[in-house]
Amino acid sequence: MAKKTMLIGAAGTGKTTRAVAHMKQLLADGVSPYNMLVLLPQRTLSAPFETALRDVSLAVPGDVDMFTLDGLALRTIKLTWPQIAARAGFKRPTRQPTFLTIETAQYYMAQVIEPLLAEGYFDPNVVSVTITLPRLMSQLLDNLEKAALIGLPHTQVGARLKTALGSEISSRVAFDHVQVCINAFREYCLRQNLLDFSLRMETFRNFIWADPALRRLLTHRYRHLIVDNVEEHNPLTHRVLADWLPEAES
């Protein structure tokens, strides 16, 4: 396989099989696992690569890292936390961060927005939206995640929703309420060193990938990239790869 190759084909045509073969060939050629990265849209898609690495004939001297962009961001944020925490706006930069799952993000979101709901936000007498608390939390987090992946500041989510969907006055008020809730949640996370998916992506993009010295921690280590199911990756991953691939050896 050429040093840099892109395979295009329908599902089941052997793209992952070729990617696994390329990984095995790199290892056979003496490339260190330390310098290889398999980037996946979902961590569950690592099985073919992990199965190949269990082949005793390879005698792999170490592990090949396999991450989603979120997983890579999480590990890199941990590694660079002392350098980035204060610049990224976290109020307790000397304390370690806490990385939130979907469930824990919803828990903290509830702590933030329940007082706002008690104050009258999303009152059905004011806005034409009737929504349960779990559904509201899910929608708020989803909007934050989508914004982070396309590079939209979280402070502009409400305005973007208004532009796309806010033709009625009650809808526009609802989107103002969305923005208040999103801002309150983000401020809470920054005070408490809590990183949900959206804040991990923003922190990685704005304070690690945008910093040449910190970016080199990744690009100088991972000289060989294997990106499976590239069409399933998110827009931020595509942007990162556009920067990274020209520097990679394969």
MIDOSE-1310 file (N, C-alpha, C; in nm, 2 decimals, decimal comma, always signed):
residues 250
makk	+0,08/-0,12/+0,00/+0,00/+0,00/+0,00/+0,09/+0,12/+0,00; +0,05/+0,23/-0,08/+0,12/+0,35/-0,08/+0,13/+0,42/+0,06; +0,23/+0,50/+0,07/+0,25/+0,57/+0,20/+0,12/+0,64/+0,25; +0,06/+0,71/+0,15/-0,07/+0,78/+0,19/-0,17/+0,73/+0,09
tmli	-0,27/+0,67/+0,14/-0,38/+0,61/+0,05/-0,51/+0,64/+0,11; -0,61/+0,67/+0,02/-0,75/+0,68/+0,06/-0,83/+0,58/-0,02; -0,90/+0,50/+0,06/-0,99/+0,40/-0,01/-1,13/+0,44/-0,01; -1,20/+0,43/-0,12/-1,34/+0,47/-0,14/-1,41/+0,35/-0,18
gaag	-1,52/+0,32/-0,12/-1,61/+0,20/-0,16/-1,73/+0,19/-0,07; -1,82/+0,11/-0,12/-1,94/+0,08/-0,04/-1,91/-0,01/+0,08; -2,00/-0,01/+0,18/-1,98/-0,10/+0,29/-1,96/-0,24/+0,25; -1,86/-0,31/+0,32/-1,84/-0,45/+0,29/-1,74/-0,47/+0,17
tgkt	-1,68/-0,37/+0,12/-1,59/-0,39/+0,00/-1,44/-0,41/+0,05; -1,42/-0,40/+0,18/-1,28/-0,44/+0,23/-1,20/-0,32/+0,27; -1,25/-0,21/+0,29/-1,17/-0,09/+0,33/-1,11/-0,11/+0,47; -1,18/-0,16/+0,56/-1,13/-0,19/+0,70/-1,03/-0,30/+0,69
trav	-1,05/-0,40/+0,61/-0,96/-0,51/+0,60/-0,82/-0,46/+0,54; -0,83/-0,37/+0,45/-0,70/-0,31/+0,40/-0,64/-0,22/+0,50; -0,71/-0,15/+0,58/-0,66/-0,07/+0,69/-0,59/-0,16/+0,79; -0,65/-0,27/+0,83/-0,59/-0,36/+0,92/-0,46/-0,42/+0,86
ahmk	-0,46/-0,45/+0,73/-0,34/-0,51/+0,67/-0,23/-0,40/+0,67; -0,27/-0,28/+0,65/-0,17/-0,17/+0,65/-0,10/-0,16/+0,78; -0,18/-0,17/+0,89/-0,13/-0,16/+1,02/-0,03/-0,27/+1,05; -0,07/-0,39/+1,01/+0,02/-0,51/+1,03/+0,15/-0,49/+0,95
qlla	+0,14/-0,44/+0,83/+0,26/-0,42/+0,75/+0,35/-0,32/+0,81; +0,30/-0,21/+0,86/+0,38/-0,11/+0,93/+0,46/-0,18/+1,05; +0,38/-0,26/+1,12/+0,45/-0,33/+1,24/+0,56/-0,42/+1,19; +0,53/-0,50/+1,08/+0,62/-0,59/+1,03/+0,75/-0,52/+0,97
dgvs	+0,73/-0,39/+0,93/+0,84/-0,32/+0,88/+0,92/-0,25/+0,99; +0,88/-0,27/+1,11/+0,96/-0,21/+1,22/+0,91/-0,08/+1,28; +0,79/-0,03/+1,23/+0,74/+0,09/+1,29/+0,69/+0,07/+1,43; +0,73/+0,15/+1,52/+0,69/+0,14/+1,66/+0,54/+0,16/+1,68
pynm	+0,47/+0,08/+1,76/+0,33/+0,10/+1,79/+0,31/+0,24/+1,85; +0,42/+0,29/+1,92/+0,41/+0,42/+1,98/+0,38/+0,53/+1,88; +0,42/+0,51/+1,76/+0,41/+0,62/+1,65/+0,29/+0,59/+1,56; +0,20/+0,51/+1,60/+0,08/+0,47/+1,52/-0,05/+0,51/+1,59
lvll	-0,15/+0,56/+1,52/-0,28/+0,60/+1,58/-0,38/+0,55/+1,48; -0,48/+0,47/+1,54/-0,60/+0,43/+1,47/-0,71/+0,53/+1,52; -0,77/+0,60/+1,42/-0,87/+0,70/+1,46/-1,00/+0,65/+1,41; -1,10/+0,64/+1,50/-1,23/+0,57/+1,48/-1,34/+0,67/+1,51
pqrt	-1,46/+0,66/+1,43/-1,57/+0,74/+1,47/-1,64/+0,69/+1,59; -1,63/+0,56/+1,62/-1,69/+0,50/+1,74/-1,58/+0,40/+1,80; -1,57/+0,40/+1,93/-1,47/+0,31/+1,99/-1,50/+0,16/+1,96; -1,63/+0,13/+1,95/-1,67/-0,01/+1,93/-1,62/-0,06/+1,79
lsap	-1,57/+0,02/+1,70/-1,53/-0,02/+1,57/-1,38/-0,07/+1,57; -1,32/-0,07/+1,69/-1,18/-0,11/+1,70/-1,16/-0,26/+1,69; -1,26/-0,34/+1,70/-1,25/-0,49/+1,71/-1,16/-0,55/+1,60; -1,17/-0,52/+1,47/-1,08/-0,58/+1,37/-0,93/-0,55/+1,40
feta	-0,90/-0,43/+1,44/-0,77/-0,39/+1,47/-0,71/-0,46/+1,59; -0,80/-0,47/+1,70/-0,75/-0,54/+1,82/-0,73/-0,69/+1,80; -0,82/-0,75/+1,72/-0,81/-0,89/+1,68/-0,67/-0,91/+1,61; -0,64/-0,83/+1,52/-0,52/-0,84/+1,44/-0,39/-0,83/+1,53
lrdv	-0,40/-0,75/+1,63/-0,29/-0,73/+1,72/-0,27/-0,84/+1,82; -0,37/-0,93/+1,83/-0,35/-1,05/+1,91/-0,28/-1,16/+1,84; -0,25/-1,14/+1,71/-0,18/-1,24/+1,63/-0,04/-1,25/+1,69; -0,01/-1,37/+1,75/+0,12/-1,38/+1,81/+0,24/-1,37/+1,72
slav	+0,21/-1,39/+1,59/+0,32/-1,39/+1,49/+0,37/-1,24/+1,47; +0,29/-1,14/+1,51/+0,33/-1,01/+1,50/+0,44/-0,97/+1,60; +0,42/-1,03/+1,72/+0,51/-0,99/+1,84/+0,52/-0,84/+1,86; +0,41/-0,78/+1,87/+0,40/-0,63/+1,88/+0,46/-0,59/+2,02
pgdv	+0,56/-0,50/+2,01/+0,62/-0,45/+2,14/+0,55/-0,33/+2,20; +0,43/-0,35/+2,23/+0,35/-0,24/+2,29/+0,21/-0,23/+2,22; +0,14/-0,13/+2,27/+0,00/-0,11/+2,22/-0,01/-0,01/+2,11; -0,09/-0,03/+2,01/-0,13/+0,07/+1,91/-0,25/+0,15/+1,97
dmft	-0,23/+0,28/+1,98/-0,34/+0,36/+2,03/-0,46/+0,36/+1,94; -0,58/+0,34/+1,99/-0,70/+0,35/+1,91/-0,80/+0,44/+1,98; -0,84/+0,55/+1,92/-0,92/+0,65/+1,98/-1,03/+0,71/+1,88; -1,13/+0,75/+1,94/-1,22/+0,85/+1,87/-1,15/+0,99/+1,90
ldgl	-1,20/+1,09/+1,83/-1,14/+1,22/+1,85/-1,17/+1,26/+2,00; -1,28/+1,23/+2,05/-1,31/+1,26/+2,19/-1,22/+1,19/+2,29; -1,19/+1,07/+2,26/-1,09/+0,99/+2,34/-0,95/+1,06/+2,34; -0,91/+1,09/+2,22/-0,78/+1,16/+2,20/-0,78/+1,29/+2,27
alrt	-0,89/+1,37/+2,26/-0,89/+1,50/+2,32/-0,89/+1,48/+2,47; -0,96/+1,39/+2,53/-0,96/+1,36/+2,67/-0,82/+1,34/+2,72; -0,75/+1,24/+2,66/-0,62/+1,21/+2,71/-0,52/+1,33/+2,69; -0,53/+1,40/+2,58/-0,44/+1,51/+2,56/-0,47/+1,63/+2,66
iklt	-0,60/+1,65/+2,69/-0,63/+1,75/+2,79/-0,57/+1,72/+2,93; -0,59/+1,59/+2,96/-0,52/+1,54/+3,09/-0,37/+1,57/+3,09; -0,31/+1,54/+2,98/-0,16/+1,56/+2,97/-0,12/+1,71/+2,98; -0,20/+1,79/+2,92/-0,16/+1,93/+2,90/-0,24/+2,03/+3,00
wpqi	-0,31/+1,97/+3,09/-0,40/+2,05/+3,18/-0,32/+2,16/+3,25; -0,20/+2,14/+3,30/-0,14/+2,26/+3,37/-0,11/+2,37/+3,28; -0,09/+2,35/+3,15/-0,06/+2,45/+3,05/-0,18/+2,52/+3,00; -0,30/+2,45/+2,99/-0,41/+2,51/+2,92/-0,53/+2,55/+3,02
aara	-0,53/+2,50/+3,14/-0,65/+2,52/+3,22/-0,69/+2,67/+3,24; -0,59/+2,75/+3,28/-0,62/+2,89/+3,31/-0,66/+2,96/+3,18; -0,58/+2,93/+3,07/-0,61/+3,00/+2,94/-0,75/+2,96/+2,89; -0,79/+2,84/+2,92/-0,92/+2,79/+2,87/-1,04/+2,84/+2,95
gfkr	-1,01/+2,92/+3,06/-1,11/+2,98/+3,14/-1,16/+2,90/+3,26; -1,09/+2,79/+3,29/-1,13/+2,71/+3,41/-1,09/+2,79/+3,54; -1,18/+2,79/+3,63/-1,16/+2,88/+3,75/-1,07/+2,81/+3,86; -1,05/+2,68/+3,84/-0,97/+2,61/+3,94/-0,85/+2,54/+3,87
ptrq	-0,77/+2,61/+3,80/-0,67/+2,55/+3,72/-0,57/+2,46/+3,79; -0,55/+2,47/+3,92/-0,46/+2,39/+3,99/-0,52/+2,26/+4,03; -0,65/+2,24/+4,01/-0,72/+2,12/+4,04/-0,74/+2,04/+3,92; -0,75/+1,91/+3,93/-0,77/+1,82/+3,81/-0,91/+1,83/+3,76
ptfl	-0,92/+1,81/+3,63/-1,05/+1,82/+3,56/-1,14/+1,69/+3,59; -1,27/+1,71/+3,57/-1,36/+1,59/+3,57/-1,43/+1,58/+3,44; -1,42/+1,47/+3,38/-1,47/+1,45/+3,24/-1,61/+1,38/+3,26; -1,71/+1,45/+3,20/-1,85/+1,40/+3,22/-1,89/+1,30/+3,11
tiet	-1,97/+1,20/+3,15/-2,04/+1,12/+3,05/-2,17/+1,18/+3,02; -2,24/+1,12/+2,93/-2,38/+1,18/+2,90/-2,46/+1,19/+3,02; -2,46/+1,08/+3,10/-2,54/+1,08/+3,22/-2,50/+1,18/+3,32; -2,37/+1,20/+3,35/-2,33/+1,30/+3,45/-2,35/+1,44/+3,39
aqyy	-2,33/+1,46/+3,26/-2,36/+1,59/+3,20/-2,51/+1,63/+3,22; -2,60/+1,53/+3,21/-2,74/+1,56/+3,23/-2,77/+1,59/+3,38; -2,70/+1,52/+3,46/-2,71/+1,55/+3,61/-2,68/+1,69/+3,64; -2,56/+1,74/+3,59/-2,52/+1,87/+3,63/-2,60/+1,98/+3,55
maqv	-2,65/+1,94/+3,43/-2,74/+2,03/+3,36/-2,87/+2,05/+3,44; -2,92/+1,95/+3,50/-3,04/+1,96/+3,58/-3,02/+2,05/+3,70; -2,90/+2,04/+3,76/-2,87/+2,13/+3,87/-2,87/+2,28/+3,83; -2,83/+2,30/+3,71/-2,82/+2,44/+3,66/-2,96/+2,49/+3,62
iepl	-3,03/+2,41/+3,54/-3,15/+2,47/+3,48/-3,28/+2,46/+3,56; -3,28/+2,37/+3,66/-3,40/+2,36/+3,75/-3,43/+2,50/+3,81; -3,34/+2,57/+3,87/-3,37/+2,70/+3,93/-3,42/+2,80/+3,82; -3,37/+2,79/+3,70/-3,42/+2,88/+3,59/-3,56/+2,84/+3,55
laeg	-3,59/+2,71/+3,55/-3,73/+2,68/+3,52/-3,82/+2,73/+3,63; -3,78/+2,72/+3,76/-3,86/+2,77/+3,87/-3,88/+2,92/+3,86; -3,79/+2,99/+3,79/-3,80/+3,14/+3,77/-3,90/+3,17/+3,65; -3,94/+3,07/+3,58/-4,03/+3,10/+3,47/-3,98/+3,07/+3,33
yfdp	-3,85/+3,03/+3,32/-3,80/+3,00/+3,18/-3,88/+2,88/+3,13; -3,90/+2,89/+3,00/-3,98/+2,78/+2,93/-4,12/+2,77/+2,98; -4,18/+2,87/+3,04/-4,32/+2,87/+3,09/-4,41/+2,86/+2,96; -4,49/+2,75/+2,96/-4,58/+2,73/+2,85/-4,68/+2,84/+2,82
nvvs	-4,70/+2,93/+2,92/-4,78/+3,05/+2,89/-4,71/+3,16/+2,81; -4,57/+3,14/+2,80/-4,49/+3,24/+2,73/-4,44/+3,19/+2,60; -4,39/+3,06/+2,60/-4,34/+3,00/+2,48/-4,43/+2,89/+2,44; -4,42/+2,86/+2,31/-4,51/+2,76/+2,25/-4,44/+2,62/+2,26
vtit	-4,36/+2,60/+2,36/-4,29/+2,47/+2,37/-4,33/+2,40/+2,50; -4,38/+2,28/+2,48/-4,40/+2,20/+2,60/-4,31/+2,08/+2,60; -4,22/+2,07/+2,70/-4,11/+1,97/+2,69/-4,08/+1,93/+2,83; -4,05/+1,80/+2,84/-4,01/+1,74/+2,97/-3,87/+1,78/+3,01
lprl	-3,83/+1,77/+3,13/-3,70/+1,81/+3,18/-3,59/+1,72/+3,11; -3,61/+1,59/+3,11/-3,51/+1,50/+3,04/-3,49/+1,54/+2,89; -3,60/+1,57/+2,82/-3,59/+1,60/+2,68/-3,53/+1,74/+2,66; -3,56/+1,83/+2,75/-3,49/+1,96/+2,75/-3,34/+1,95/+2,77
msql	-3,30/+1,88/+2,87/-3,16/+1,86/+2,89/-3,09/+1,80/+2,77; -3,15/+1,69/+2,71/-3,10/+1,63/+2,60/-3,08/+1,73/+2,48; -3,18/+1,81/+2,46/-3,17/+1,91/+2,35/-3,07/+2,01/+2,37; -3,05/+2,06/+2,49/-2,95/+2,16/+2,52/-2,81/+2,10/+2,50
ldnl	-2,79/+1,98/+2,55/-2,66/+1,92/+2,53/-2,63/+1,89/+2,39; -2,73/+1,85/+2,31/-2,72/+1,82/+2,17/-2,68/+1,94/+2,09; -2,74/+2,06/+2,13/-2,71/+2,18/+2,06/-2,57/+2,23/+2,09; -2,52/+2,21/+2,22/-2,39/+2,24/+2,26/-2,29/+2,15/+2,18
ekaa	-2,32/+2,02/+2,17/-2,23/+1,93/+2,10/-2,21/+1,97/+1,95; -2,33/+1,99/+1,88/-2,32/+2,03/+1,74/-2,25/+2,16/+1,72; -2,27/+2,25/+1,81/-2,20/+2,38/+1,80/-2,05/+2,36/+1,81; -2,00/+2,28/+1,90/-1,86/+2,26/+1,92/-1,80/+2,19/+1,80
ligl	-1,87/+2,10/+1,74/-1,81/+2,02/+1,63/-1,80/+2,10/+1,50; -1,88/+2,21/+1,49/-1,87/+2,30/+1,37/-1,79/+2,43/+1,40; -1,75/+2,44/+1,52/-1,67/+2,56/+1,56/-1,76/+2,68/+1,59; -1,88/+2,66/+1,62/-1,97/+2,77/+1,66/-1,96/+2,80/+1,81
phtq	-1,93/+2,92/+1,85/-1,92/+2,95/+1,99/-2,05/+2,92/+2,06; -2,04/+2,87/+2,18/-2,16/+2,83/+2,25/-2,26/+2,95/+2,27; -2,20/+3,07/+2,28/-2,28/+3,19/+2,30/-2,36/+3,23/+2,18; -2,34/+3,16/+2,07/-2,42/+3,19/+1,95/-2,52/+3,09/+1,91
vgar	-2,54/+2,99/+2,00/-2,64/+2,88/+1,96/-2,78/+2,94/+1,95; -2,82/+3,02/+2,04/-2,96/+3,08/+2,04/-2,98/+3,16/+1,91; -2,89/+3,24/+1,88/-2,90/+3,32/+1,76/-2,91/+3,24/+1,63; -2,83/+3,13/+1,63/-2,83/+3,04/+1,51/-2,97/+2,97/+1,50
lkta	-3,02/+2,93/+1,61/-3,15/+2,87/+1,61/-3,26/+2,96/+1,57; -3,25/+3,09/+1,61/-3,35/+3,19/+1,57/-3,34/+3,21/+1,42; -3,22/+3,21/+1,36/-3,21/+3,23/+1,22/-3,27/+3,12/+1,14; -3,25/+3,00/+1,19/-3,30/+2,88/+1,12/-3,45/+2,85/+1,15
lgse	-3,50/+2,87/+1,27/-3,63/+2,82/+1,31/-3,72/+2,93/+1,38; -3,67/+3,04/+1,41/-3,74/+3,14/+1,49/-3,83/+3,23/+1,42; -3,93/+3,18/+1,34/-4,02/+3,27/+1,27/-4,13/+3,33/+1,36; -4,16/+3,26/+1,47/-4,27/+3,30/+1,56/-4,21/+3,37/+1,68
issr	-4,27/+3,47/+1,74/-4,22/+3,54/+1,85/-4,20/+3,44/+1,97; -4,29/+3,35/+1,99/-4,28/+3,26/+2,11/-4,16/+3,17/+2,09; -4,13/+3,13/+1,96/-4,01/+3,05/+1,93/-3,88/+3,13/+1,96; -3,88/+3,25/+1,92/-3,77/+3,33/+1,94/-3,74/+3,35/+2,09
vafd	-3,85/+3,36/+2,17/-3,83/+3,37/+2,32/-3,77/+3,24/+2,37; -3,82/+3,13/+2,32/-3,77/+3,00/+2,36/-3,63/+2,99/+2,34; -3,58/+3,04/+2,22/-3,44/+3,03/+2,19/-3,35/+3,12/+2,27; -3,41/+3,23/+2,32/-3,34/+3,31/+2,42/-3,33/+3,24/+2,55
hvqv	-3,43/+3,16/+2,59/-3,42/+3,08/+2,71/-3,31/+2,97/+2,69; -3,31/+2,91/+2,57/-3,21/+2,81/+2,54/-3,07/+2,87/+2,57; -3,05/+2,99/+2,52/-2,91/+3,05/+2,53/-2,88/+3,08/+2,67; -2,98/+3,12/+2,75/-2,95/+3,15/+2,90/-2,91/+3,02/+2,97
cina	-2,98/+2,91/+2,94/-2,95/+2,78/+3,00/-2,81/+2,73/+2,96; -2,78/+2,74/+2,83/-2,65/+2,70/+2,78/-2,54/+2,78/+2,84; -2,56/+2,91/+2,85/-2,45/+3,00/+2,91/-2,43/+2,96/+3,06; -2,54/+2,94/+3,13/-2,54/+2,90/+3,27/-2,46/+2,77/+3,29
frey	-2,49/+2,67/+3,21/-2,43/+2,54/+3,22/-2,28/+2,55/+3,19; -2,24/+2,63/+3,09/-2,10/+2,64/+3,06/-2,03/+2,71/+3,17; -2,09/+2,82/+3,22/-2,02/+2,89/+3,33/-2,00/+2,80/+3,46; -2,10/+2,72/+3,48/-2,09/+2,62/+3,59/-1,98/+2,52/+3,57
clrq	-1,97/+2,47/+3,45/-1,86/+2,38/+3,42/-1,73/+2,44/+3,43; -1,71/+2,56/+3,39/-1,58/+2,63/+3,40/-1,55/+2,65/+3,55; -1,65/+2,68/+3,63/-1,62/+2,71/+3,77/-1,58/+2,58/+3,84; -1,63/+2,46/+3,80/-1,61/+2,34/+3,87/-1,51/+2,24/+3,80
nlld	-1,45/+2,29/+3,69/-1,36/+2,20/+3,62/-1,43/+2,08/+3,56; -1,55/+2,10/+3,51/-1,63/+1,99/+3,45/-1,62/+2,00/+3,30; -1,59/+1,89/+3,23/-1,58/+1,89/+3,09/-1,68/+1,79/+3,03; -1,79/+1,84/+2,97/-1,88/+1,76/+2,90/-1,82/+1,74/+2,76
fslr	-1,88/+1,67/+2,67/-1,83/+1,65/+2,53/-1,80/+1,78/+2,46; -1,89/+1,87/+2,47/-1,87/+2,00/+2,39/-1,76/+2,08/+2,45; -1,74/+2,08/+2,58/-1,62/+2,16/+2,63/-1,49/+2,09/+2,60; -1,49/+1,95/+2,60/-1,37/+1,88/+2,56/-1,33/+1,92/+2,42
metf	-1,43/+1,92/+2,33/-1,40/+1,95/+2,19/-1,35/+2,09/+2,17; -1,42/+2,19/+2,24/-1,37/+2,33/+2,23/-1,24/+2,35/+2,29; -1,21/+2,28/+2,40/-1,08/+2,30/+2,47/-0,97/+2,24/+2,38; -1,00/+2,12/+2,32/-0,90/+2,06/+2,24/-0,87/+2,15/+2,11
rnfi	-0,98/+2,19/+2,05/-0,96/+2,27/+1,93/-0,89/+2,40/+1,95; -0,94/+2,48/+2,05/-0,89/+2,61/+2,07/-0,76/+2,63/+2,15; -0,73/+2,53/+2,23/-0,62/+2,55/+2,32/-0,51/+2,44/+2,31; -0,54/+2,34/+2,24/-0,44/+2,24/+2,21/-0,40/+2,23/+2,06
wadp	-0,50/+2,21/+1,98/-0,48/+2,20/+1,83/-0,43/+2,33/+1,78; -0,49/+2,44/+1,83/-0,45/+2,57/+1,78/-0,32/+2,62/+1,83; -0,26/+2,55/+1,92/-0,13/+2,59/+1,98/-0,02/+2,50/+1,91; +0,07/+2,56/+1,83/+0,17/+2,48/+1,76/+0,25/+2,39/+1,84
alrr	+0,29/+2,43/+1,96/+0,38/+2,35/+2,04/+0,30/+2,23/+2,10; +0,17/+2,25/+2,14/+0,09/+2,14/+2,20/+0,05/+2,05/+2,08; +0,02/+2,11/+1,97/-0,02/+2,02/+1,86/+0,09/+1,92/+1,82; +0,22/+1,97/+1,83/+0,33/+1,88/+1,80/+0,34/+1,76/+1,89
llth	+0,28/+1,77/+2,01/+0,28/+1,65/+2,10/+0,21/+1,54/+2,03; +0,12/+1,57/+1,95/+0,04/+1,46/+1,88/+0,11/+1,43/+1,74; +0,13/+1,54/+1,66/+0,18/+1,52/+1,53/+0,32/+1,46/+1,52; +0,40/+1,49/+1,62/+0,54/+1,44/+1,62/+0,54/+1,29/+1,67
ryrh	+0,45/+1,26/+1,76/+0,44/+1,12/+1,81/+0,37/+1,03/+1,70; +0,25/+1,07/+1,66/+0,18/+0,98/+1,57/+0,21/+1,01/+1,43; +0,31/+0,94/+1,38/+0,36/+0,97/+1,24/+0,28/+0,88/+1,14; +0,21/+0,79/+1,19/+0,13/+0,70/+1,10/-0,01/+0,69/+1,14
livd	-0,10/+0,74/+1,06/-0,25/+0,75/+1,09/-0,33/+0,65/+1,01; -0,41/+0,58/+1,08/-0,51/+0,49/+1,01/-0,65/+0,54/+1,05; -0,72/+0,59/+0,96/-0,85/+0,65/+0,98/-0,96/+0,57/+0,92; -1,03/+0,50/+1,00/-1,13/+0,41/+0,95/-1,27/+0,47/+0,94
nvee	-1,35/+0,44/+0,84/-1,48/+0,49/+0,82/-1,48/+0,65/+0,83; -1,40/+0,71/+0,74/-1,38/+0,85/+0,75/-1,51/+0,93/+0,73; -1,60/+0,87/+0,65/-1,72/+0,94/+0,62/-1,81/+0,95/+0,75; -1,79/+0,87/+0,85/-1,87/+0,87/+0,97/-1,81/+0,97/+1,08
hnpl	-1,69/+1,02/+1,06/-1,63/+1,11/+1,15/-1,70/+1,25/+1,15; -1,69/+1,32/+1,26/-1,75/+1,45/+1,27/-1,67/+1,56/+1,20; -1,73/+1,68/+1,18/-1,66/+1,78/+1,11/-1,53/+1,83/+1,18; -1,52/+1,83/+1,31/-1,40/+1,87/+1,37/-1,29/+1,77/+1,34
thrv	-1,32/+1,64/+1,34/-1,22/+1,54/+1,31/-1,17/+1,56/+1,17; -1,26/+1,59/+1,07/-1,21/+1,62/+0,94/-1,12/+1,74/+0,93; -1,15/+1,84/+1,01/-1,07/+1,96/+1,01/-0,93/+1,93/+1,07; -0,93/+1,85/+1,17/-0,80/+1,81/+1,24/-0,72/+1,73/+1,14
ladw	-0,78/+1,63/+1,07/-0,71/+1,55/+0,97/-0,66/+1,63/+0,86; -0,73/+1,73/+0,81/-0,68/+1,82/+0,70/-0,55/+1,88/+0,74; -0,53/+1,92/+0,87/-0,41/+1,98/+0,92/-0,30/+1,87/+0,93; -0,34/+1,75/+0,98/-0,25/+1,65/+1,03/-0,19/+1,57/+0,91
lpea	-0,27/+1,53/+0,82/-0,23/+1,43/+0,72/-0,11/+1,48/+0,64; -0,10/+1,60/+0,60/+0,02/+1,64/+0,53/+0,15/+1,62/+0,60; +0,15/+1,62/+0,74/+0,27/+1,60/+0,82/+0,30/+1,46/+0,85; +0,20/+1,37/+0,83/+0,22/+1,23/+0,86/+0,30/+1,16/+0,75
es	+0,37/+1,05/+0,80/+0,45/+0,97/+0,70/+0,36/+0,87/+0,62; +0,25/+0,83/+0,69/+0,16/+0,74/+0,62/+0,02/+0,75/+0,68
